[in-house]
Amino acid sequence: MSLFALFYMLCAYLLGSISSAILICRVAGLPDPRQNGSHNPGATNVLRIGGRWSALAVLIIDILKGMIPVWAGYYLGLTQFELGMVALGACLGHIFPIFFQFKGGKGVATAFGAIAP
């Protein structure tokens, strides 16, 4: 695995660590999803506390967090193995985000986005 691929995987992890549920709730003036509903920062919990449009925004952003790094990595010429590691990095970032004490969502939407390209 090249040094560039390792760096790119770290970048995918950091992108995955950005919690769209928490950001959307803050922007929309909704309560923190980690403190309400199921206490899970994901689209389903945002649906419970904020409605379908907020949940749809969270779902789309979570899918894109997995899709964009893999898609871009493909065009950057990464090997299939390296693309898999980038996808894994994005998913691990969503599940164990460094910005939120390693407590994140389940990673279903991000994993779907990572395998879609």
TAHUZI-V74864 format. One record per backbone hydrogen bond with DSSP energy under -1.0 kcal/mol. NH is the residue of the N-H (numbers start at 0). CO is the residue of the C=O. E is the energy in kcal/mol with one decimal. If there is no record, write none. Layout:
nh,co,e
NH,CO,E
NH,CO,E
//
This chain:
nh,co,e
5,1,-1.8
6,2,-2.4
7,3,-2.7
8,4,-2.3
9,5,-2.1
10,6,-2.1
11,7,-2.2
12,8,-2.2
13,9,-2.4
14,10,-2.4
15,11,-2.5
16,12,-1.5
17,14,-1.2
22,18,-2.1
23,19,-3.0
24,20,-2.1
25,21,-2.1
26,22,-2.6
27,23,-2.7
29,24,-2.8
34,31,-1.7
38,35,-2.1
41,39,-2.1
45,41,-2.1
46,42,-2.2
47,43,-1.6
48,44,-2.1
49,45,-2.9
50,46,-1.2
54,50,-1.8
55,51,-2.4
56,52,-2.0
57,53,-2.1
58,54,-2.6
59,55,-2.5
60,56,-2.3
61,57,-2.6
62,58,-2.2
63,59,-2.4
64,60,-1.9
66,62,-2.2
67,63,-2.4
70,66,-2.8
71,67,-2.7
72,68,-2.2
73,69,-2.0
74,70,-1.7
75,71,-1.4
76,73,-1.1
77,72,-2.3
82,78,-2.5
83,79,-2.1
84,80,-2.0
85,81,-2.1
86,82,-2.5
87,83,-2.4
88,84,-2.3
89,85,-2.3
90,86,-2.3
91,87,-2.9
92,88,-2.0
93,89,-1.6
94,90,-2.4
95,91,-3.2
99,96,-1.1
101,96,-2.5
102,99,-1.6
103,94,-1.6
104,93,-1.2
110,106,-2.3
111,107,-2.4
112,108,-2.4
113,109,-2.0
114,110,-1.8
115,111,-1.3
//
